[in-house]
Amino acid sequence: MILPIYVYGQPVLREVAKPVDLDMEGLDQLIADMYETMKNADGVGIAAPQVGKSLRIVIVDGTDLVDDYPELKDFKRVMINPEITEKSEETAEYSEGCLSVPDINCSVIRPKKITVRYFNEKREQVTETFDGFGCRMVEHELDHLEGHMFIDRVSQIRRKLIGGKLRKLETRNFRPRYKIK
Ligand code: NI
């Protein structure tokens, strides 16, 4: 089922999301719904707070970006209760966007590599190191679980420049391309 995407201004996007009980009723359905919602909106990642659920679940799927990033060929992950265990000192800069902040893209600097321990959709514990654009996708989504958004991580000047657009999003004075809340 396609769920509405919670857009900038919704308090749930600013909450620290709660750990998931792996036996939670409806967990598989929620993951399926998040995936369908992300795909329907042409997204490459989604976090549960973006569908109004304050839970530590993220999905990334870079397989549609394979033309630009060949290393993303099989890059599709469901991460439940992810924890970053290592971050590189080295940073990388990429342009980011977000389904909860439609029509805004900004360059963001983050660690180039991270290691994450998480449970996958089969409830298996996995420890994985990410690099390149896949890493960036994961970092962006994990930020949502802490109540952060990419626009918090841009320069002051850039933030000022997008201020008007953000106010329009907040007041829902825009035309969404997918169902929003
Ligand atoms: Ni996002």
Residues whose N, C-alpha, C, O or C-beta is under 5 A from the ligand:
A	BS01	NI	G97 C98 L99
